Amino acid sequence: MLQGSEVMGECEDGKEYRCWEELLPDALGLIFRNLPLQEVLTVLPRVCKSWGRVVAGPYCWQEIDIEEWSQQQSKPEQIARMVELLVGRSAGSCRRISVSGLPCDPRFSFIGDNARALRTLEIPRSEISDSMVESVAPRLPNVTFLDISSCTKIGARGLEAFGKHCKSLAGLRRVMHPIDLADRACQHDEAHAIACSMPRLRHLEMGYMLVATEAVAEILGRCRELRFLDLRGCWAVDDKLLLRDRHPGLRVLGPRVDDCYENSYWEECSDDYSDDSSIYSWELMDDVDDDYDYAAAGSDDDEAVWDDDGQGLENLEVRFYGGGFGETFAGFDWPPSP
């Protein structure tokens, strides 16, 4: 690799080369997005000043995808600090945020203040409340896809606020887990909010929500542009509602679940993640170039988010229930039909 201190010249074979530091920041940002998050934040700034400036600026952070990293964190404050760090660096240019378990309302307000160009917002398992959604949603008018799966503190009020202010919302993922709904009787009010406030929906995932036939019928009657509907696990919905001749052009999954629920799959998941040499058990570099002011580029903050006391974890056994909600893994994340 060419070092940032080199100048334009010729290689031993006579071919001309150009320094990496001469690439446009936008181009470097596109390249750096393909690297692991930890390397971008703690390794690249040490290579040369130009790379440090790119990492500290908005070029790498127009799409912030830290969902996988956030799922590994035991400390909510670490997730909050990372969100503030990266959203702040995006300088208002962020188009996508994907983070799991966003811990508290003030962080969502920070997103609303600093990411108004946002189009994709994926915040599953977060602790955001209806009142905060009603406050922040007016600042997110450009959102077209929303994932609030397993957000147990968001209900009909929050859904209505998103629908009212995100006028171009075309995709909603509101997949629940039966454990999330242990103390609830139904979610018909949420289905009503979706039907009344999100008429332009084309893609709707509401797997395992506690809804019945009439609630889904209302959605189908009002969301006329709907092209995909995921109802897997919605046991109270009548299959007859989903007759193809009634809704031509609509692709429906469920309410039955054709899953591959096998004990061997869960054992594989548990074994795969039992190794202490996980990619998230990083050692941070200790050599620092005294000639470069890393604090100005935010490197101190970058490294702080990786700290972990590691106390009392030696004998902890963890079993994982799948990762995403995509169609590829459909049916792997949930229990079998009752």
FIMIKE-656494 format. One record per residue: residue number from 0; x, y, z of N, C-alpha, C, CB in turn. Coordinates in steps of 0.05 Angstrom, whole numbers, always signed. Glycine has a CB too. Layout:
<rs>
R  NUM  X  Y  Z  X  Y  Z  X  Y  Z  X  Y  Z
...
</rs>
This chain:
<rs>
R  0  +17  -24  +0  +0  +0  +0  +18  +25  +0  -19  +0  +25
R  1  +10  +45  -15  +25  +70  -16  +19  +86  +9  +18  +86  -41
R  2  +39  +97  +21  +36  +113  +45  +28  +142  +37  +61  +113  +61
R  3  +14  +155  +56  +5  +182  +51  +27  +202  +47  -13  +191  +73
R  4  +51  +196  +57  +73  +215  +55  +87  +214  +28  +93  +210  +77
R  5  +81  +193  +11  +95  +190  -14  +83  +210  -34  +92  +162  -25
R  6  +99  +216  -55  +90  +235  -76  +88  +219  -102  +110  +258  -78
R  7  +77  +232  -121  +73  +219  -147  +100  +213  -160  +56  +236  -166
R  8  +102  +188  -170  +128  +180  -182  +125  +155  -198  +149  +176  -161
R  9  +146  +139  -200  +145  +115  -216  +152  +91  -198  +164  +117  -239
R  10  +139  +68  -203  +145  +43  -190  +170  +31  -203  +121  +23  -191
R  11  +180  +9  -191  +204  -4  -202  +200  -13  -230  +212  -27  -184
R  12  +175  -21  -238  +171  -30  -265  +165  -7  -285  +147  -49  -266
R  13  +169  +17  -275  +166  +40  -293  +138  +52  -295  +175  +33  -319
R  14  +118  +39  -282  +91  +49  -283  +87  +71  -263  +71  +26  -277
R  15  +71  +91  -272  +65  +114  -255  +45  +107  -234  +56  +138  -272
R  16  +48  +118  -209  +28  +114  -188  +20  +141  -177  +39  +95  -166
R  17  -3  +141  -164  -13  +165  -151  -18  +159  -121  -38  +175  -165
R  18  -12  +179  -104  -16  +174  -75  -45  +171  -68  -4  +198  -60
R  19  -50  +153  -48  -77  +149  -38  -89  +175  -27  -77  +127  -17
R  20  -72  +192  -15  -82  +216  -3  -92  +236  -24  -60  +229  +13
R  21  -86  +232  -49  -95  +250  -70  -123  +243  -80  -76  +250  -93
R  22  -134  +220  -72  -161  +213  -79  -181  +233  -67  -168  +185  -71
R  23  -203  +238  -81  -223  +256  -71  -235  +244  -45  -245  +261  -91
R  24  -242  +261  -25  -253  +250  +0  -278  +233  -5  -260  +273  +18
R  25  -295  +241  -25  -318  +225  -30  -311  +196  -39  -335  +238  -52
R  26  -290  +194  -55  -281  +168  -65  -270  +151  -42  -260  +171  -87
R  27  -254  +164  -25  -243  +149  -2  -266  +140  +16  -224  +167  +14
R  28  -286  +157  +20  -309  +150  +37  -323  +125  +26  -328  +173  +39
R  29  -326  +123  +0  -339  +100  -12  -323  +75  -7  -343  +104  -42
R  30  -296  +77  -8  -279  +54  -3  -280  +46  +26  -250  +61  -12
R  31  -278  +66  +44  -277  +60  +72  -303  +47  +83  -271  +85  +88
R  32  -325  +51  +69  -350  +40  +78  -350  +9  +77  -373  +50  +62
R  33  -331  -2  +61  -330  -31  +58  -313  -44  +80  -318  -38  +31
R  34  -302  -28  +98  -285  -38  +119  -300  -41  +145  -261  -20  +124
R  35  -291  -58  +163  -305  -61  +189  -306  -35  +204  -291  -82  +206
R  36  -327  -31  +219  -331  -5  +234  -308  +1  +252  -357  -7  +250
R  37  -298  -18  +267  -276  -13  +286  -251  -3  +272  -270  -38  +302
R  38  -245  -15  +248  -221  -7  +233  -224  +22  +223  -216  -26  +210
R  39  -248  +29  +214  -252  +56  +204  -248  +76  +225  -281  +58  +192
R  40  -257  +70  +250  -256  +90  +271  -229  +91  +286  -277  +84  +291
R  41  -214  +69  +287  -190  +69  +304  -164  +63  +289  -193  +49  +325
R  42  -166  +53  +264  -142  +47  +249  -136  +67  +227  -143  +19  +237
R  43  -157  +73  +211  -153  +91  +188  -143  +118  +196  -179  +93  +173
R  44  -153  +131  +218  -143  +157  +225  -113  +158  +231  -158  +168  +249
R  45  -101  +135  +236  -72  +135  +242  -55  +131  +218  -67  +112  +262
R  46  -67  +126  +195  -51  +122  +170  -39  +148  +160  -68  +109  +149
R  47  -55  +168  +157  -45  +194  +149  -66  +215  +155  -38  +194  +118
R  48  -58  +240  +153  -76  +262  +160  -101  +263  +142  -62  +288  +159
R  49  -97  +258  +116  -119  +260  +97  -140  +239  +103  -109  +258  +68
R  50  -131  +215  +110  -150  +194  +117  -164  +200  +143  -136  +166  +119
R  51  -150  +212  +162  -162  +220  +187  -184  +241  +182  -142  +231  +206
R  52  -179  +259  +164  -199  +280  +158  -224  +268  +145  -188  +302  +140
R  53  -220  +248  +128  -243  +234  +115  -260  +220  +136  -233  +215  +93
R  54  -247  +205  +154  -262  +190  +174  -276  +209  +193  -243  +172  +190
R  55  -264  +232  +199  -276  +252  +217  -299  +268  +204  -255  +270  +228
R  56  -300  +267  +178  -320  +283  +163  -344  +266  +155  -308  +295  +139
R  57  -362  +277  +139  -387  +263  +132  -384  +242  +110  -407  +283  +123
R  58  -361  +239  +98  -358  +222  +74  -364  +193  +79  -331  +225  +63
R  59  -358  +182  +103  -363  +154  +109  -390  +149  +122  -341  +144  +127
R  60  -404  +169  +129  -427  +166  +147  -454  +174  +135  -423  +181  +172
R  61  -456  +173  +108  -482  +178  +96  -501  +154  +100  -479  +184  +66
R  62  -489  +131  +104  -505  +107  +112  -492  +96  +137  -506  +86  +89
R  63  -506  +96  +159  -496  +87  +185  -509  +61  +192  -500  +109  +207
R  64  -495  +39  +188  -506  +13  +194  -490  +0  +216  -506  -6  +168
R  65  -500  +2  +240  -486  -9  +264  -505  -29  +278  -477  +13  +283
R  66  -524  -40  +263  -543  -59  +276  -529  -84  +287  -565  -67  +256
R  67  -512  -96  +271  -498  -120  +280  -480  -113  +304  -480  -131  +257
R  68  -466  -91  +303  -449  -83  +325  -466  -78  +350  -432  -58  +318
R  69  -488  -64  +347  -504  -57  +371  -517  -81  +384  -526  -37  +362
R  70  -522  -102  +368  -533  -127  +380  -514  -141  +398  -542  -145  +357
R  71  -488  -135  +395  -468  -147  +412  -462  -132  +438  -443  -151  +396
R  72  -474  -109  +441  -467  -92  +464  -485  -97  +488  -470  -62  +456
R  73  -472  -100  +511  -487  -104  +536  -492  -77  +550  -471  -123  +554
R  74  -479  -56  +542  -482  -30  +555  -497  -11  +536  -454  -18  +563
R  75  -522  -4  +543  -537  +15  +525  -522  +41  +521  -564  +20  +537
R  76  -507  +51  +541  -494  +76  +538  -473  +75  +515  -480  +85  +564
R  77  -462  +52  +510  -443  +49  +488  -457  +54  +461  -429  +22  +488
R  78  -480  +43  +458  -496  +47  +434  -503  +76  +430  -522  +30  +434
R  79  -511  +89  +452  -519  +117  +451  -495  +135  +443  -530  +127  +478
R  80  -472  +129  +454  -448  +145  +447  -440  +141  +418  -425  +137  +465
R  81  -443  +116  +408  -436  +111  +380  -455  +126  +361  -436  +81  +374
R  82  -481  +126  +367  -500  +139  +351  -494  +169  +350  -529  +134  +361
R  83  -489  +181  +373  -483  +210  +373  -458  +216  +358  -480  +219  +402
R  84  -437  +199  +360  -412  +204  +346  -416  +203  +316  -392  +183  +355
R  85  -429  +182  +306  -431  +179  +277  -451  +197  +264  -438  +150  +270
R  86  -474  +201  +277  -494  +220  +267  -482  +248  +267  -520  +219  +283
R  87  -468  +255  +287  -455  +282  +288  -435  +285  +265  -441  +286  +314
R  88  -420  +265  +259  -401  +267  +237  -414  +268  +210  -382  +243  +237
R  89  -438  +258  +207  -451  +258  +181  -459  +286  +172  -476  +241  +182
R  90  -459  +305  +191  -464  +333  +185  -490  +337  +169  -441  +345  +168
R  91  -510  +322  +177  -537  +326  +165  -541  +311  +139  -542  +354  +161
R  92  -520  +297  +129  -522  +284  +103  -531  +254  +105  -496  +286  +88
R  93  -536  +244  +128  -542  +216  +132  -568  +209  +119  -542  +209  +162
R  94  -568  +187  +103  -593  +178  +90  -604  +153  +102  -587  +174  +60
R  95  -587  +138  +117  -597  +113  +129  -584  +110  +157  -590  +89  +111
R  96  -600  +102  +176  -590  +95  +203  -602  +68  +210  -598  +116  +224
R  97  -585  +49  +217  -593  +22  +225  -580  +15  +251  -587  +1  +203
R  98  -595  +15  +273  -584  +9  +300  -605  -6  +316  -575  +35  +314
R  99  -596  -26  +331  -614  -42  +347  -611  -33  +377  -608  -72  +344
R  100  -633  -31  +391  -633  -26  +419  -625  +2  +427  -614  -44  +432
R  101  -633  +22  +411  -628  +49  +418  -640  +54  +446  -641  +69  +397
R  102  -624  +63  +465  -632  +60  +493  -652  +80  +504  -609  +61  +510
R  103  -652  +105  +495  -669  +124  +509  -678  +146  +490  -654  +135  +533
R  104  -698  +160  +499  -711  +181  +482  -692  +203  +473  -733  +193  +497
R  105  -675  +214  +490  -658  +237  +480  -642  +230  +456  -639  +246  +502
R  106  -633  +205  +452  -618  +198  +429  -634  +200  +403  -606  +170  +432
R  107  -660  +193  +405  -677  +195  +382  -682  +224  +374  -704  +181  +387
R  108  -684  +241  +394  -686  +270  +389  -661  +281  +375  -692  +285  +415
R  109  -638  +270  +383  -612  +278  +371  -612  +270  +341  -589  +265  +385
R  110  -623  +247  +335  -625  +239  +307  -643  +258  +291  -636  +210  +305
R  111  -666  +265  +303  -684  +284  +290  -672  +311  +284  -709  +287  +307
R  112  -654  +320  +302  -642  +346  +299  -619  +346  +279  -631  +356  +325
R  113  -606  +322  +275  -581  +322  +259  -583  +303  +235  -559  +313  +277
R  114  -606  +292  +229  -608  +274  +206  -634  +279  +191  -605  +244  +214
R  115  -639  +303  +184  -665  +310  +171  -667  +300  +142  -669  +340  +172
R  116  -645  +292  +130  -646  +281  +103  -651  +251  +104  -620  +287  +88
R  117  -655  +240  +127  -658  +211  +130  -681  +199  +114  -663  +204  +160
R  118  -675  +177  +100  -696  +163  +84  -702  +135  +95  -686  +161  +55
R  119  -682  +122  +107  -686  +96  +118  -679  +96  +148  -669  +74  +103
R  120  -698  +89  +165  -694  +89  +194  -701  +61  +204  -712  +111  +208
R  121  -681  +47  +214  -684  +20  +224  -674  +20  +253  -668  -1  +207
R  122  -693  +18  +272  -687  +20  +300  -702  -2  +316  -695  +48  +312
R  123  -699  -28  +308  -713  -49  +322  -703  -51  +351  -708  -76  +308
R  124  -721  -61  +368  -716  -66  +397  -708  -41  +412  -694  -87  +399
R  125  -716  -18  +403  -708  +6  +416  -728  +14  +438  -705  +29  +395
R  126  -719  +32  +455  -735  +40  +479  -749  +67  +475  -717  +41  +503
R  127  -755  +74  +450  -767  +100  +444  -797  +99  +451  -763  +107  +415
R  128  -808  +120  +462  -835  +121  +470  -853  +136  +449  -838  +135  +497
R  129  -879  +133  +452  -898  +147  +435  -895  +177  +436  -927  +139  +443
R  130  -891  +188  +460  -889  +217  +463  -865  +228  +449  -888  +224  +493
R  131  -842  +213  +449  -819  +222  +435  -822  +220  +405  -794  +206  +444
R  132  -836  +199  +396  -841  +197  +367  -858  +221  +358  -856  +171  +361
R  133  -878  +228  +373  -895  +251  +366  -879  +277  +365  -918  +254  +386
R  134  -858  +279  +381  -842  +303  +381  -822  +303  +358  -827  +304  +407
R  135  -810  +280  +351  -788  +279  +332  -798  +274  +303  -769  +257  +340
R  136  -820  +259  +300  -829  +252  +273  -831  +276  +254  -855  +238  +275
R  137  -841  +300  +263  -842  +322  +245  -815  +331  +233  -855  +346  +259
R  138  -794  +323  +246  -767  +329  +236  -756  +308  +217  -747  +333  +259
R  139  -771  +288  +211  -762  +266  +193  -781  +263  +170  -760  +239  +209
R  140  -786  +284  +154  -807  +282  +133  -799  +265  +109  -813  +310  +124
R  141  -773  +259  +106  -763  +245  +82  -762  +215  +85  -737  +256  +74
R  142  -769  +204  +109  -766  +176  +114  -786  +160  +96  -772  +169  +143
R  143  -775  +141  +81  -792  +124  +63  -793  +95  +73  -781  +124  +35
R  144  -774  +87  +90  -775  +59  +101  -770  +61  +131  -755  +41  +87
R  145  -787  +47  +147  -785  +48  +176  -786  +20  +187  -808  +66  +188
R  146  -767  +14  +205  -767  -12  +220  -769  -6  +249  -742  -29  +213
R  147  -791  -12  +262  -795  -9  +290  -803  -36  +303  -816  +13  +297
R  148  -791  -57  +293  -797  -84  +303  -790  -86  +333  -783  -105  +286
R  149  -807  -99  +348  -801  -104  +377  -796  -79  +392  -778  -123  +379
R  150  -805  -56  +383  -804  -32  +399  -829  -31  +416  -802  -6  +380
R  151  -827  -42  +440  -851  -46  +457  -863  -21  +468  -844  -65  +479
R  152  -848  +1  +469  -858  +26  +480  -871  +44  +458  -836  +42  +493
R  153  -870  +35  +433  -884  +49  +412  -911  +35  +407  -867  +50  +386
R  154  -932  +50  +406  -959  +39  +401  -973  +53  +379  -975  +39  +426
R  155  -999  +54  +381  -1016  +67  +360  -1009  +96  +357  -1045  +63  +366
R  156  -1004  +110  +379  -998  +139  +377  -972  +144  +361  -995  +151  +405
R  157  -952  +128  +367  -927  +131  +352  -930  +125  +323  -906  +114  +364
R  158  -944  +103  +316  -948  +96  +288  -963  +118  +273  -964  +69  +286
R  159  -984  +129  +287  -999  +150  +274  -982  +175  +269  -1023  +158  +291
R  160  -963  +181  +288  -946  +204  +284  -927  +200  +261  -930  +209  +310
R  161  -915  +176  +259  -898  +170  +236  -914  +173  +210  -886  +141  +238
R  162  -937  +161  +209  -953  +162  +184  -961  +191  +177  -978  +145  +187
R  163  -968  +207  +197  -977  +234  +192  -955  +252  +181  -988  +246  +218
R  164  -930  +248  +191  -909  +266  +184  -890  +255  +162  -892  +273  +208
R  165  -888  +229  +160  -872  +217  +139  -890  +211  +115  -857  +190  +149
R  166  -896  +231  +100  -916  +229  +78  -908  +209  +56  -920  +256  +67
R  167  -883  +204  +53  -874  +187  +31  -868  +159  +41  -849  +198  +18
R  168  -877  +152  +65  -871  +125  +76  -882  +103  +59  -882  +123  +105
R  169  -865  +86  +48  -873  +65  +30  -869  +37  +42  -859  +67  +4
R  170  -852  +35  +63  -846  +9  +75  -846  +11  +105  -819  -1  +65
R  171  -860  -8  +118  -861  -9  +147  -855  -38  +156  -888  +1  +158
R  172  -837  -41  +174  -832  -67  +187  -838  -65  +216  -802  -76  +182
R  173  -859  -79  +224  -869  -79  +252  -872  -108  +261  -896  -63  +255
R  174  -850  -123  +260  -850  -151  +267  -846  -153  +297  -829  -167  +252
R  175  -862  -169  +310  -860  -172  +339  -851  -200  +346  -887  -165  +353
R  176  -843  -204  +371  -838  -231  +382  -859  -236  +403  -809  -233  +394
R  177  -869  -261  +405  -889  -267  +425  -882  -257  +453  -895  -296  +426
R  178  -857  -257  +460  -849  -248  +487  -855  -218  +490  -818  -253  +491
R  179  -852  -203  +467  -858  -174  +469  -887  -168  +476  -851  -161  +442
R  180  -904  -187  +470  -933  -182  +472  -946  -198  +495  -947  -189  +446
R  181  -930  -207  +514  -940  -225  +535  -962  -212  +551  -917  -233  +553
R  182  -961  -185  +555  -981  -172  +572  -1001  -156  +556  -966  -152  +590
R  183  -1005  -163  +530  -1024  -148  +513  -1045  -167  +502  -1009  -134  +490
R  184  -1069  -157  +499  -1091  -173  +489  -1093  -171  +458  -1117  -164  +501
R  185  -1089  -148  +447  -1091  -144  +418  -1076  -119  +410  -1120  -144  +408
R  186  -1073  -116  +383  -1060  -92  +372  -1077  -80  +350  -1032  -99  +361
R  187  -1103  -82  +353  -1121  -71  +333  -1119  -41  +330  -1150  -79  +339
R  188  -1112  -28  +352  -1108  +1  +350  -1085  +8  +333  -1105  +13  +378
R  189  -1064  -8  +334  -1040  -3  +316  -1047  -8  +287  -1017  -22  +325
R  190  -1062  -29  +282  -1071  -35  +254  -1088  -12  +244  -1086  -61  +253
R  191  -1105  -1  +261  -1122  +22  +252  -1105  +46  +246  -1143  +28  +275
R  192  -1084  +51  +263  -1066  +74  +258  -1051  +71  +232  -1046  +76  +281
R  193  -1043  +46  +226  -1029  +41  +200  -1048  +47  +177  -1018  +12  +199
R  194  -1072  +36  +179  -1091  +39  +157  -1099  +68  +152  -1117  +23  +163
R  195  -1102  +84  +173  -1111  +112  +170  -1089  +132  +163  -1125  +120  +195
R  196  -1065  +126  +171  -1043  +146  +168  -1022  +139  +148  -1030  +151  +195
R  197  -1022  +115  +137  -1001  +107  +118  -1013  +96  +92  -983  +85  +131
R  198  -1028  +112  +78  -1042  +102  +54  -1024  +95  +31  -1062  +123  +44
R  199  -999  +104  +31  -981  +99  +8  -963  +75  +13  -964  +123  +4
R  200  -968  +60  +33  -951  +36  +38  -952  +17  +15  -960  +22  +64
R  201  -929  +7  +8  -926  -14  -13  -916  -40  -1  -908  -5  -35
R  202  -902  -38  +22  -890  -61  +35  -896  -60  +64  -858  -61  +30
R  203  -909  -81  +75  -916  -81  +103  -910  -108  +116  -946  -74  +107
R  204  -894  -108  +136  -888  -133  +152  -899  -129  +180  -857  -139  +152
R  205  -918  -145  +187  -930  -144  +214  -932  -172  +226  -958  -131  +212
R  206  -911  -187  +222  -910  -214  +233  -913  -216  +263  -884  -227  +225
R  207  -930  -235  +271  -935  -241  +300  -949  -218  +315  -909  -247  +313
R  208  -960  -198  +301  -976  -179  +315  -1003  -191  +323  -981  -154  +297
R  209  -1014  -182  +344  -1040  -192  +355  -1063  -178  +341  -1042  -189  +385
R  210  -1068  -186  +316  -1089  -174  +300  -1107  -195  +289  -1077  -157  +277
R  211  -1132  -188  +284  -1152  -207  +273  -1159  -199  +245  -1177  -208  +291
R  212  -1178  -214  +233  -1185  -211  +205  -1194  -182  +199  -1206  -230  +197
R  213  -1212  -171  +216  -1223  -145  +210  -1202  -123  +210  -1245  -138  +230
R  214  -1181  -126  +227  -1160  -105  +228  -1144  -106  +202  -1142  -110  +252
R  215  -1138  -129  +192  -1122  -131  +167  -1140  -122  +144  -1112  -160  +163
R  216  -1166  -129  +145  -1184  -120  +123  -1184  -89  +121  -1212  -131  +128
R  217  -1183  -76  +144  -1183  -46  +143  -1157  -36  +130  -1185  -35  +172
R  218  -1135  -49  +136  -1110  -41  +123  -1111  -45  +93  -1086  -57  +134
R  219  -1122  -68  +84  -1123  -74  +56  -1143  -55  +42  -1132  -103  +51
R  220  -1164  -46  +56  -1183  -28  +45  -1173  +0  +41  -1208  -28  +61
R  221  -1154  +9  +58  -1145  +36  +57  -1117  +39  +43  -1143  +48  +85
R  222  -1100  +19  +46  -1074  +20  +34  -1075  +7  +7  -1052  +6  +52
R  223  -1085  +20  -13  -1091  +9  -39  -1066  +4  -56  -1109  +27  -55
R  224  -1043  +15  -48  -1018  +12  -64  -1002  -12  -53  -1002  +37  -63
R  225  -1012  -26  -33  -997  -47  -20  -991  -70  -40  -1012  -58  +4
R  226  -965  -78  -41  -957  -99  -59  -945  -123  -44  -936  -89  -78
R  227  -937  -120  -19  -926  -142  -3  -937  -140  +26  -895  -142  -3
R  228  -947  -162  +36  -958  -162  +63  -949  -188  +77  -989  -160  +63
R  229  -935  -184  +99  -925  -207  +115  -942  -209  +140  -895  -203  +123
R  230  -958  -231  +142  -976  -236  +164  -968  -262  +179  -1005  -238  +155
R  231  -944  -271  +176  -937  -296  +189  -939  -294  +219  -908  -304  +181
R  232  -952  -313  +230  -956  -314  +259  -980  -298  +269  -931  -302  +272
R  233  -995  -286  +251  -1020  -272  +259  -1042  -293  +259  -1026  -248  +240
R  234  -1044  -309  +280  -1061  -333  +279  -1091  -327  +278  -1055  -349  +304
R  235  -1099  -303  +286  -1128  -297  +286  -1138  -287  +259  -1134  -276  +308
R  236  -1121  -286  +239  -1129  -276  +213  -1139  -300  +196  -1105  -262  +198
R  237  -1162  -297  +184  -1174  -318  +168  -1160  -319  +140  -1204  -313  +164
R  238  -1152  -343  +133  -1139  -346  +107  -1157  -337  +83  -1132  -375  +103
R  239  -1183  -339  +87  -1201  -332  +65  -1199  -303  +57  -1229  -339  +72
R  240  -1190  -286  +77  -1187  -258  +72  -1167  -253  +49  -1178  -243  +97
R  241  -1148  -272  +46  -1125  -267  +29  -1128  -280  +1  -1100  -277  +42
R  242  -1153  -285  -7  -1157  -296  -33  -1145  -278  -55  -1187  -300  -38
R  243  -1131  -290  -73  -1117  -275  -94  -1135  -259  -112  -1100  -294  -110
R  244  -1159  -269  -116  -1177  -254  -135  -1188  -229  -122  -1200  -272  -143
R  245  -1187  -227  -96  -1196  -203  -82  -1174  -181  -83  -1203  -209  -53
R  246  -1149  -189  -83  -1127  -170  -82  -1106  -177  -103  -1115  -169  -53
R  247  -1112  -173  -128  -1093  -179  -149  -1068  -162  -146  -1106  -176  -176
R  248  -1045  -174  -151  -1020  -159  -149  -1008  -158  -121  -1024  -132  -159
R  249  -1023  -168  -101  -1013  -168  -74  -1000  -194  -67  -1036  -161  -54
R  250  -975  -194  -58  -962  -218  -49  -965  -220  -19  -932  -218  -57
R  251  -975  -243  -9  -980  -246  +20  -965  -270  +30  -1011  -250  +24
R  252  -952  -266  +53  -940  -288  +68  -956  -292  +94  -910  -283  +74
R  253  -963  -317  +100  -978  -323  +124  -1008  -324  +119  -971  -302  +145
R  254  -1023  -326  +141  -1014  -325  +169  -1000  -351  +178  -1037  -320  +187
R  255  -1002  -373  +163  -987  -397  +170  -957  -392  +168  -996  -421  +153
R  256  -942  -407  +183  -913  -405  +183  -901  -431  +173  -902  -397  +211
R  257  -889  -430  +150  -874  -453  +140  -845  -450  +147  -878  -457  +109
R  258  -839  -457  +172  -812  -452  +181  -795  -477  +182  -813  -439  +209
R  259  -769  -472  +187  -750  -494  +189  -740  -495  +218  -726  -491  +170
R  260  -760  -498  +236  -753  -497  +264  -741  -524  +273  -779  -491  +281
R  261  -715  -526  +275  -701  -550  +282  -682  -544  +304  -687  -562  +257
R  262  -679  -563  +323  -661  -559  +345  -632  -556  +335  -663  -582  +364
R  263  -626  -570  +313  -599  -569  +303  -592  -540  +295  -595  -587  +279
R  264  -612  -525  +285  -606  -498  +277  -598  -481  +301  -630  -485  +262
R  265  -614  -483  +323  -607  -467  +347  -580  -475  +358  -629  -471  +368
R  266  -574  -501  +357  -548  -510  +367  -525  -498  +350  -546  -540  +367
R  267  -529  -497  +324  -509  -484  +306  -505  -455  +314  -518  -486  +277
R  268  -527  -441  +318  -525  -413  +326  -509  -409  +351  -552  -400  +329
R  269  -515  -426  +371  -502  -424  +397  -472  -430  +394  -515  -443  +417
R  270  -465  -451  +379  -437  -458  +376  -422  -437  +361  -435  -485  +362
R  271  -434  -426  +340  -420  -406  +324  -412  -382  +340  -438  -397  +301
R  272  -426  -375  +361  -421  -350  +375  -408  -355  +402  -446  -335  +379
R  273  -399  -380  +407  -388  -386  +434  -358  -381  +435  -393  -415  +441
R  274  -345  -375  +412  -316  -371  +412  -309  -344  +422  -306  -375  +384
R  275  -290  -343  +441  -282  -318  +453  -267  -300  +433  -264  -322  +477
R  276  -258  -312  +410  -243  -297  +390  -262  -284  +371  -223  -315  +376
R  277  -284  -273  +380  -303  -260  +363  -291  -236  +349  -328  -251  +379
R  278  -302  -228  +326  -291  -205  +312  -295  -180  +328  -305  -202  +285
R  279  -312  -181  +349  -316  -157  +365  -298  -156  +390  -345  -155  +374
R  280  -279  -176  +392  -260  -175  +414  -234  -163  +404  -255  -203  +426
R  281  -235  -137  +399  -213  -124  +386  -192  -114  +406  -223  -101  +369
R  282  -167  -114  +397  -146  -100  +412  -141  -74  +398  -121  -118  +415
R  283  -141  -52  +413  -136  -26  +400  -107  -21  +399  -151  -4  +416
R  284  -99  -6  +378  -71  +1  +374  -62  +21  +395  -66  +12  +346
R  285  -37  +18  +404  -26  +36  +424  -7  +56  +413  -13  +20  +445
R  286  +3  +52  +388  +23  +70  +377  +9  +94  +365  +41  +56  +357
R  287  +16  +118  +374  +3  +142  +365  +25  +161  +355  -13  +156  +388
R  288  +19  +173  +331  +37  +192  +319  +34  +219  +333  +32  +194  +289
R  289  +54  +228  +347  +52  +252  +363  +49  +277  +345  +76  +256  +380
R  290  +55  +274  +319  +53  +297  +302  +25  +302  +292  +72  +293  +278
R  291  +7  +284  +298  -21  +286  +288  -39  +289  +311  -29  +262  +270
R  292  -56  +310  +310  -75  +315  +332  -100  +298  +328  -83  +345  +332
R  293  -99  +273  +339  -121  +255  +336  -146  +264  +351  -113  +227  +344
R  294  -142  +278  +373  -165  +287  +388  -183  +305  +371  -156  +302  +413
R  295  -170  +321  +354  -185  +339  +336  -203  +323  +317  -167  +358  +321
R  296  -193  +299  +309  -208  +282  +291  -227  +264  +305  -189  +266  +274
R  297  -228  +266  +331  -247  +250  +347  -238  +222  +354  -272  +248  +332
R  298  -211  +217  +352  -202  +190  +356  -205  +181  +385  -173  +187  +348
R  299  -203  +200  +404  -208  +192  +432  -236  +182  +436  -203  +216  +451
R  300  -255  +196  +424  -283  +187  +426  -287  +160  +412  -302  +208  +415
R  301  -272  +158  +389  -275  +133  +373  -267  +109  +390  -258  +135  +348
R  302  -245  +111  +404  -235  +88  +419  -251  +83  +444  -206  +91  +426
R  303  -263  +105  +455  -277  +102  +480  -302  +84  +477  -286  +129  +491
R  304  -314  +84  +454  -338  +68  +451  -333  +39  +450  -352  +76  +426
R  305  -307  +30  +449  -301  +2  +448  -295  -9  +476  -278  -4  +429
R  306  -292  +9  +496  -284  +0  +522  -305  -19  +534  -281  +24  +541
R  307  -295  -39  +549  -312  -59  +562  -298  -69  +587  -320  -82  +543
R  308  -313  -70  +609  -299  -80  +633  -296  -110  +634  -315  -71  +658
R  309  -313  -124  +618  -310  -153  +615  -313  -169  +641  -283  -159  +604
R  310  -327  -158  +661  -329  -172  +687  -351  -193  +686  -335  -151  +709
R  311  -345  -216  +697  -365  -237  +702  -377  -249  +677  -386  -226  +718
R  312  -362  -250  +655  -373  -261  +630  -362  -289  +623  -368  -242  +607
R  313  -343  -299  +639  -328  -323  +631  -347  -347  +629  -307  -329  +651
R  314  -367  -349  +647  -384  -373  +648  -411  -367  +636  -386  -382  +676
R  315  -414  -346  +622  -440  -338  +611  -446  -354  +585  -442  -308  +606
R  316  -469  -367  +584  -477  -381  +559  -499  -365  +546  -486  -410  +566
R  317  -496  -360  +520  -515  -344  +506  -525  -360  +482  -502  -317  +496
R  318  -551  -360  +479  -563  -372  +455  -577  -351  +438  -584  -395  +463
R  319  -572  -351  +412  -582  -330  +395  -605  -340  +378  -559  -320  +376
R  320  -626  -323  +375  -649  -330  +360  -649  -315  +333  -675  -323  +375
R  321  -630  -321  +316  -629  -309  +290  -622  -280  +291  -656  -312  +277
R  322  -619  -267  +267  -610  -240  +266  -629  -221  +253  -585  -239  +252
R  323  -638  -226  +229  -654  -205  +215  -682  -213  +210  -640  -198  +189
R  324  -696  -196  +195  -724  -201  +188  -727  -204  +158  -741  -178  +198
R  325  -705  -208  +144  -707  -211  +115  -720  -237  +107  -679  -208  +102
R  326  -728  -238  +82  -742  -262  +72  -724  -286  +72  -752  -257  +44
R  327  -698  -282  +70  -679  -305  +69  -681  -321  +94  -651  -295  +65
R  328  -685  -308  +117  -685  -322  +143  -714  -323  +154  -667  -308  +163
R  329  -733  -319  +137  -761  -319  +146  -767  -345  +160  -780  -314  +123
R  330  -779  -343  +184  -787  -366  +199  -767  -377  +218  -795  -387  +180
R  331  -742  -368  +216  -721  -378  +234  -721  -364  +261  -694  -375  +221
R  332  -733  -340  +262  -730  -323  +286  -752  -329  +307  -731  -295  +278
R  333  -773  -343  +300  -796  -345  +317  -803  -373  +324  -819  -331  +303
R  334  -818  -377  +345  -827  -404  +353  -846  -415  +332  -841  -403  +381
R  335  -851  -442  +333  -869  -454  +314  -898  -446  +319  -866  -485  +314
R  336  -915  -453  +300  -943  -447  +303  -955  -461  +328  -959  -455  +278
R  337  -973  -447  +342  -985  -460  +366  -1004  -482  +358  -999  -438  +383
</rs>
